Amino acid sequence: MTAIAKAASRTAPLRLCFWLLLTAAQLGCSPSTDRLEEGGSRQRKLPITFSQGGGLAVLPLIAKEQGFFDTAGIAATIVNKGDGKSSLDSLLSKDCVFATCGETPLAALGFSRDDFVVLASISSSESATKLLARRDAGIKNGGDLKGKHIGARRGTLSHYYLDLLLKQYDIAPRDVTVHFMESKELPQALARGEIAAYSGSDEFLLNGMKALGDRSVILEEPGLCFSSINLVARKQFVAENKDAVKKVLAALIQAEGYLADNPTKAWESVQRLKAATRPALEALVRDQNYSVTLSQSLLLTLEDNARWMTDNRLAPPGASYPNYLNVIDAVPLRELKPSAVTVNR
């Protein structure tokens, strides 16, 4: 069984009848407001935009490709913003209705505001974040980073993981040269030899592998860093559009079931949409769990990120730790898939 098939087999299939019970009357939508009003036409669909960060959020892609959003009365547009912070910025400026991102930008945002909510994690892993290095850089494991030039984006999961990796191998910050740059700049900086490696996950790694081809090597430290891709919305939108939120979650749950039952077809679609090679996808999804959940690990990881930001002066001066329970809304998912919710209030 391939790594892609193994990743898919860990997700539970969705019964079709469960979905049919959840798709009811169609709604209309005005993109310029936060409230979705009743529409007069049964054919009218909700124009909902998903802003994706750097994580490979495959369930929304599958839900769109397989028509699950359409069946639910949702006209979905998926826009790739490159990284989690940019995805969240798009959400807060109301350029999109839902955003996907990892814990680090969520943890950072929690220091300044709480008008957003996490509705679900749509993938999770203990080894999704990795190090991408040049084969000619002599880096075979984290211990070889000493004396090297390494890239990361400051204050993001890339930066967080790099700090964890250096501590894992007892490498002092002064013994490496870290180049902070925008996520989109990392692959080309690696290709030009300006850095020997950079840390990241999913889309960031995929872009680097495309830039280097067979000159790249991926290094992993399983269990070092839990991370997830999370579905985020504005609190006001969720409060005023509960049916629409359930329709979106139900479509994602159906995509989870489709991926579990049809892994080859599902990943062929993702491969085509991302213009990726099969080996590249294999390397990225090997240890991913593509399932719609809300777990206690999410809460603990948000808190760990907040402590790291405070210790490294990345949080606002004098700021206290946010209570991340205030930005996790488990009610919609619990109504659809009770067993998926393990976060404790």
C-alpha distance (Angstrom), angle and dihedral (degrees) to the residues before:
residue distance angle dihedral
M1 . . .
T2 3.80 . .
A3 3.80 124.1 .
I4 3.80 89.1 -109.1
A5 3.79 91.8 53.2
K6 3.81 91.0 46.9
A7 3.80 90.9 51.4
A8 3.78 90.3 50.8
S9 3.82 95.2 45.2
R10 3.78 91.8 63.4
T11 3.81 91.1 66.8
A12 3.81 120.0 83.5
P13 3.84 118.3 -122.2
L14 3.79 119.1 -115.0
R15 3.80 120.3 -126.8
L16 3.78 111.8 -123.7
C17 3.79 93.3 -135.8
F18 3.80 89.5 59.3
W19 3.78 89.2 57.5
L20 3.79 94.1 47.3
L21 3.77 91.0 56.2
L22 3.80 89.4 56.3
T23 3.81 101.3 49.5
A24 3.77 108.3 81.6
A25 3.83 136.2 147.1
Q26 3.79 118.7 -6.2
L27 3.80 118.4 -113.6
G28 3.78 132.3 -150.8
C29 3.77 123.7 -130.4
S30 3.76 138.8 -153.9
P31 3.82 107.4 -155.7
S32 3.80 91.7 -154.3
T33 3.81 95.4 61.5
D34 3.77 135.6 59.1
R35 3.80 93.0 -131.0
L36 3.81 126.8 75.9
E37 3.81 112.6 -144.9
E38 3.81 129.0 -156.8
G39 3.81 111.4 -83.8
G40 3.78 125.7 -142.3
S41 3.81 97.8 -141.6
R42 3.78 123.1 71.1
Q43 3.79 89.3 -150.0
R44 3.77 94.7 55.8
K45 3.81 114.1 108.6
L46 3.78 132.9 -157.7
P47 3.81 109.5 -102.4
I48 3.80 100.1 -139.4
T49 3.80 124.1 171.5
F50 3.80 122.4 -152.8
S51 3.78 116.5 -157.3
Q52 3.81 111.9 -155.5
G53 3.78 125.6 -156.0
G54 3.78 126.1 -158.0
G55 3.79 95.6 -63.2
L56 3.79 119.3 100.9
A57 3.82 95.5 -113.8
V58 3.79 97.8 -172.6
L59 3.82 100.0 166.8
P60 3.83 94.8 69.1
L61 3.82 88.8 46.6
I62 3.81 91.4 51.9
A63 3.81 92.5 44.0
K64 3.80 89.5 54.6
E65 3.81 96.2 40.6
Q66 3.81 93.7 48.9
G67 3.81 94.6 44.2
F68 3.81 96.5 -114.4
F69 3.81 91.3 131.9
D70 3.81 90.7 48.2
T71 3.81 91.3 51.3
A72 3.79 88.6 52.8
G73 3.81 91.1 52.5
I74 3.80 94.6 -105.2
A75 3.81 124.3 134.1
A76 3.80 97.7 -155.2
T77 3.78 125.3 -161.4
I78 3.81 117.2 -173.0
V79 3.81 117.4 -158.3
N80 3.80 123.0 -174.0
K81 3.80 111.3 -139.5
G82 3.79 96.2 -179.8
D83 3.80 100.4 -123.2
G84 3.80 141.2 26.9
K85 3.80 97.1 -104.9
S86 3.80 92.2 53.4
S87 3.80 89.6 46.8
L88 3.80 91.4 53.2
D89 3.80 91.6 46.0
S90 3.81 88.0 55.3
L91 3.80 90.0 52.1
L92 3.79 94.9 48.8
S93 3.80 92.1 48.3
K94 3.83 88.1 51.8
D95 3.79 93.3 -118.8
C96 3.80 87.1 128.6
V97 3.81 137.8 22.5
F98 3.81 98.8 -139.9
A99 3.79 131.1 25.8
T100 3.78 131.0 -165.7
C101 3.79 121.0 -149.9
G102 3.78 144.5 136.5
E103 3.79 129.5 -97.6
T104 3.80 100.1 -92.7
P105 3.84 98.1 68.4
L106 3.81 89.1 41.1
A107 3.79 91.2 52.3
A108 3.81 90.5 49.1
L109 3.80 92.8 48.7
G110 3.79 90.6 51.2
F111 3.80 90.4 68.1
S112 3.81 91.6 64.9
R113 3.82 108.5 27.7
D114 3.79 145.3 7.4
D115 3.80 103.8 -162.4
F116 3.81 91.9 112.9
V117 3.81 133.3 73.5
V118 3.78 136.8 -155.3
L119 3.81 108.2 -132.5
A120 3.81 99.4 -179.6
S121 3.77 146.4 -23.2
I122 3.80 109.5 -115.4
S123 3.79 96.7 -168.4
S124 3.79 135.7 10.1
S125 3.77 138.6 -176.1
E126 3.78 143.9 166.3
S127 3.78 92.5 -142.0
A128 3.81 108.0 29.7
T129 3.80 90.9 112.5
K130 3.78 111.2 74.2
L131 3.78 144.4 157.9
L132 3.80 119.3 -100.2
A133 3.80 112.4 -158.2
R134 3.78 140.1 173.6
R135 3.80 112.6 -103.2
D136 3.80 90.0 -132.6
A137 3.83 93.2 54.3
G138 3.81 94.2 81.3
I139 3.80 94.0 -124.7
K140 3.80 111.8 144.5
N141 3.80 98.2 154.0
G142 3.79 140.6 -4.0
G143 3.78 91.5 -79.9
D144 3.80 90.4 66.8
L145 3.82 91.7 63.8
K146 3.80 92.5 86.0
G147 3.79 109.6 114.9
K148 3.81 93.0 9.0
H149 3.81 132.6 123.7
I150 3.81 108.5 -118.8
G151 3.79 130.6 -174.7
A152 3.80 129.0 -139.9
R153 3.76 139.9 149.1
R154 3.79 109.4 -110.3
G155 3.80 117.0 -112.4
T156 3.81 95.3 8.3
L157 3.80 136.4 104.2
S158 3.81 87.3 -88.7
H159 3.82 90.0 60.2
Y160 3.83 93.5 41.3
Y161 3.80 93.1 51.8
L162 3.79 92.8 47.0
D163 3.81 90.6 54.5
L164 3.81 90.7 49.9
L165 3.80 91.0 48.2
L166 3.81 93.9 50.6
K167 3.81 90.7 49.5
Q168 3.81 90.1 47.9
Y169 3.82 89.1 59.8
D170 3.84 96.5 36.2
I171 3.79 92.5 -115.5
A172 3.80 114.0 155.3
P173 3.83 117.7 -135.1
R174 3.80 89.7 -117.6
D175 3.81 89.8 60.3
V176 3.81 93.8 66.1
T177 3.79 134.2 46.7
V178 3.79 111.0 -130.4
H179 3.79 117.6 -160.6
F180 3.81 111.4 -159.0
M181 3.79 112.4 -154.7
E182 3.78 141.6 143.8
S183 3.80 114.6 -69.3
K184 3.81 92.8 -117.2
E185 3.81 90.1 56.6
L186 3.82 96.2 55.5
P187 3.84 100.1 78.8
Q188 3.80 94.5 52.2
A189 3.80 92.5 42.9
L190 3.80 87.5 55.3
A191 3.80 92.2 45.8
R192 3.83 90.9 51.5
G193 3.80 91.7 49.5
E194 3.80 94.8 -116.7
I195 3.80 87.7 126.7
A196 3.80 129.9 25.1
A197 3.79 95.5 -144.7
Y198 3.76 144.4 -11.4
S199 3.78 134.7 -154.4
G200 3.77 123.7 -126.1
S201 3.77 146.1 108.5
D202 3.79 143.1 -114.2
E203 3.82 112.3 -20.7
F204 3.81 92.9 20.3
L205 3.80 91.4 54.7
L206 3.79 93.1 41.5
N207 3.81 91.2 55.1
G208 3.79 91.1 48.9
M209 3.79 92.2 49.5
K210 3.80 89.4 51.6
A211 3.81 90.8 50.4
L212 3.82 95.6 48.8
G213 3.80 102.5 31.0
D214 3.80 111.1 -173.2
R215 3.81 90.7 -5.8
S216 3.83 90.6 77.6
V217 3.77 130.7 87.1
I218 3.81 128.4 -170.8
L219 3.81 119.8 -141.7
E220 3.80 121.3 -163.3
E221 3.80 137.4 -165.6
P222 3.84 104.4 -167.9
G223 3.78 113.3 -147.9
L224 3.80 95.6 14.8
C225 3.80 97.4 106.2
F226 3.79 128.9 18.9
S227 3.78 112.8 -153.3
S228 3.77 137.8 166.8
I229 3.78 140.3 -172.3
N230 3.77 109.3 -120.8
L231 3.79 134.8 -159.2
V232 3.81 109.5 -132.1
A233 3.81 132.5 -174.9
R234 3.79 138.2 169.5
K235 3.81 114.2 -88.9
Q236 3.78 92.1 -128.4
F237 3.79 92.3 54.1
V238 3.80 92.7 49.9
A239 3.80 92.6 48.3
E240 3.80 92.9 50.6
N241 3.81 99.4 38.1
K242 3.79 107.7 40.6
D243 3.81 95.0 147.5
A244 3.81 92.1 51.3
V245 3.82 91.0 50.2
K246 3.80 90.8 52.1
K247 3.80 91.4 48.9
V248 3.81 90.9 53.3
L249 3.81 93.3 47.5
A250 3.81 91.4 46.1
A251 3.82 90.8 52.4
L252 3.81 89.9 50.8
I253 3.80 90.8 49.4
Q254 3.79 88.6 51.1
A255 3.82 89.0 50.8
E256 3.81 88.0 52.4
G257 3.79 89.6 54.5
Y258 3.80 92.5 46.9
L259 3.82 91.1 51.2
A260 3.81 90.5 51.1
D261 3.82 93.7 48.1
N262 3.82 98.7 37.3
P263 3.82 107.4 28.5
T264 3.78 96.7 155.0
K265 3.81 95.2 50.3
A266 3.81 92.4 41.8
W267 3.79 94.3 51.5
E268 3.79 92.6 44.3
S269 3.81 86.5 58.9
V270 3.81 92.6 48.8
Q271 3.80 91.1 46.1
R272 3.79 90.5 52.9
L273 3.81 94.5 45.4
K274 3.80 92.5 49.1
A275 3.81 95.7 38.8
A276 3.80 87.3 -130.6
T277 3.77 131.7 149.8
R278 3.77 119.7 -115.2
P279 3.86 93.8 -116.7
A280 3.81 90.4 51.7
L281 3.80 92.0 52.5
E282 3.82 90.6 44.4
A283 3.79 90.0 56.2
L284 3.79 92.8 50.3
V285 3.81 102.3 43.4
R286 3.79 99.8 38.7
D287 3.79 94.5 107.3
Q288 3.79 101.4 21.8
N289 3.80 122.6 121.4
Y290 3.79 107.8 -150.3
S291 3.78 100.1 -162.3
V292 3.81 134.8 124.8
T293 3.81 105.7 -114.4
L294 3.80 146.5 139.3
S295 3.79 107.2 -146.7
Q296 3.78 137.0 177.9
S297 3.81 87.3 -117.8
L298 3.80 88.9 68.9
L299 3.79 92.0 57.4
L300 3.82 93.2 45.4
T301 3.80 91.8 48.8
L302 3.80 92.3 50.7
E303 3.81 88.9 52.6
D304 3.82 92.2 47.3
N305 3.79 90.2 51.5
A306 3.80 91.1 49.6
R307 3.81 91.5 53.1
W308 3.80 90.8 48.0
M309 3.81 90.7 51.1
T310 3.79 91.9 49.9
D311 3.82 93.1 47.1
N312 3.81 91.2 49.7
R313 3.81 96.1 44.1
L314 3.79 92.2 -113.3
A315 3.80 93.2 122.6
P316 3.83 122.9 77.3
P317 3.83 110.1 -81.1
G318 3.80 112.1 -90.8
A319 3.81 93.4 5.1
S320 3.79 117.5 149.2
Y321 3.78 122.9 -135.0
P322 3.81 111.5 -82.4
N323 3.79 120.0 -121.8
Y324 3.79 98.7 -120.3
L325 3.79 92.2 -168.8
N326 3.80 84.5 76.9
V327 3.81 90.4 64.4
I328 3.81 99.1 44.4
D329 3.80 115.7 87.6
A330 3.79 109.5 -170.2
V331 3.81 97.1 167.5
P332 3.84 100.1 92.1
L333 3.81 95.0 45.6
R334 3.80 93.0 43.1
E335 3.81 89.4 56.6
L336 3.81 91.5 52.0
K337 3.80 103.2 34.2
P338 3.83 111.7 9.9
S339 3.80 95.5 177.6
A340 3.82 90.6 60.1
V341 3.81 94.3 65.0
T342 3.80 116.2 82.5
V343 3.80 101.1 144.8
N344 3.81 110.4 122.0
R345 3.77 122.2 -136.4
